[in-house]
Amino acid sequence: MCALGGLDALLLGGIMAVYGVLFVLVCVVTALWVRRADLPAAPVAAPIGFALGLLPLAEGDGFLGTLMGLVTALATQAVWLYVGTLAAAVTVLLRRCALRLGAGTRRPAR
């Protein structure tokens, strides 16, 4: 997300809607890609990635200005954060159900 946030700031001037759509896509791909044992971590890691990716997009001068820009961006772009986290959680739940159903139909090894 840091790389995508930096590319958005560099190439597109920091369009938050583009960053939000990319965040939702990354959440779904991450929930599909994560190991089976780490499934619960995908929805937890999403908000952290969202906040870190906003650092290149946060406007402000100096440390406190950038921090204020980050807090403002988190407040104004919370919808993307919720949608991405929900998409990751739903994807993880669907994967978990599919894994459990698949495990129940397998025959035991002889």
NORHUDA-V566056 format. One record per residue. RES is the residue in one small letter. NEAR is the number of other C-alpha atoms within 8 Angstrom. D_LAST is the distance of its C-alpha to the last C-alpha in Angstrom with 1 decimal. Layout:
res: {RES & RES}
near: {NEAR & NEAR}
d_last: {D_LAST & D_LAST}
This chain:
res: {m & c & a & l & g & g & l & d & a & l & l & l & g & g & i & m & a & v & y & g & v & l & f & v & l & v & c & v & v & t & a & l & w & v & r & r & a & d & l & p & a & a & p & v & a & a & p & i & g & f & a & l & g & l & l & p & l & a & e & g & d & g & f & l & g & t & l & m & g & l & v & t & a & l & a & t & q & a & v & w & l & y & v & g & t & l & a & a & a & v & t & v & l & l & r & r & c & a & l & r & l & g & a & g & t & r & r & p & a & r}
near: {10 & 11 & 7 & 10 & 15 & 11 & 9 & 14 & 12 & 8 & 7 & 8 & 7 & 11 & 9 & 7 & 6 & 8 & 12 & 11 & 9 & 9 & 13 & 13 & 9 & 9 & 15 & 12 & 8 & 10 & 14 & 9 & 6 & 9 & 6 & 5 & 4 & 8 & 11 & 7 & 7 & 15 & 14 & 9 & 8 & 13 & 10 & 8 & 10 & 11 & 10 & 9 & 14 & 13 & 11 & 9 & 12 & 11 & 8 & 11 & 7 & 6 & 7 & 8 & 10 & 13 & 10 & 9 & 11 & 14 & 8 & 8 & 10 & 10 & 7 & 7 & 10 & 8 & 7 & 11 & 13 & 8 & 9 & 14 & 14 & 9 & 11 & 15 & 11 & 8 & 11 & 14 & 8 & 8 & 9 & 9 & 8 & 8 & 8 & 8 & 8 & 8 & 7 & 6 & 6 & 6 & 4 & 4 & 3 & 2}
d_last: {46.1 & 48.8 & 48.8 & 49.0 & 51.7 & 53.6 & 53.3 & 54.5 & 57.4 & 58.3 & 57.9 & 58.6 & 60.8 & 58.3 & 57.6 & 55.6 & 54.2 & 52.6 & 51.1 & 49.8 & 48.1 & 46.5 & 45.4 & 43.6 & 41.9 & 40.8 & 39.5 & 37.3 & 36.1 & 35.4 & 33.4 & 31.3 & 31.0 & 30.3 & 27.0 & 24.7 & 25.7 & 29.4 & 29.6 & 32.3 & 34.4 & 35.2 & 37.7 & 39.2 & 39.8 & 41.5 & 44.9 & 45.1 & 44.7 & 47.3 & 49.8 & 49.4 & 49.7 & 53.0 & 54.6 & 55.9 & 57.1 & 58.9 & 62.6 & 64.9 & 67.0 & 65.9 & 63.2 & 64.4 & 65.1 & 61.6 & 60.2 & 62.3 & 61.2 & 57.5 & 58.1 & 60.0 & 57.3 & 54.6 & 56.9 & 57.8 & 54.3 & 52.3 & 51.3 & 49.2 & 47.7 & 46.6 & 45.4 & 43.3 & 41.8 & 41.1 & 39.5 & 37.2 & 36.3 & 35.6 & 33.5 & 31.4 & 31.0 & 29.9 & 27.4 & 26.1 & 25.8 & 24.1 & 21.5 & 20.9 & 20.8 & 18.4 & 16.0 & 16.3 & 15.4 & 12.2 & 9.0 & 6.5 & 3.8 & 0.0}
